[in-house]
């Protein structure tokens, strides 16, 4: 068996708010409670376990490979809320998406400042 990512913990201030935000952008089922986590199940079997903590949350980057339809849905959800989004991780190209290698993508922040990315084509490693 080859090693596979099973889950990751996403630190946040409010695990219900943050997990619900992500599920709504990705058009996924509502998060499920598991012990002290709120769990978002991704399409490839990986779980994002949101855990609330006191104090500052160190921002991380999470990228999601999505279909063209899912990309359009997520972008529309972000635009509906008036939330900023960018074509670059440095956040200098506000209100734009990027096109690279036949795919598209954009960056946006979750309620705790994690930099999330939707992309339609994975880069070759």
Buried (B, 14 or more C-beta within 10 A) or exposed (E): EEEEEEBEEBBBBBBBBBBBBBBBBBEBEEBEEEEEBBBBBBEEEEBBBBBBEEEEBEEBEEBBBBEEEBBBBBBEBBEEEEEEBBBEEEBEBEEEBBEEEEBBBBBBBBBBEBBBBBBBBEEEE
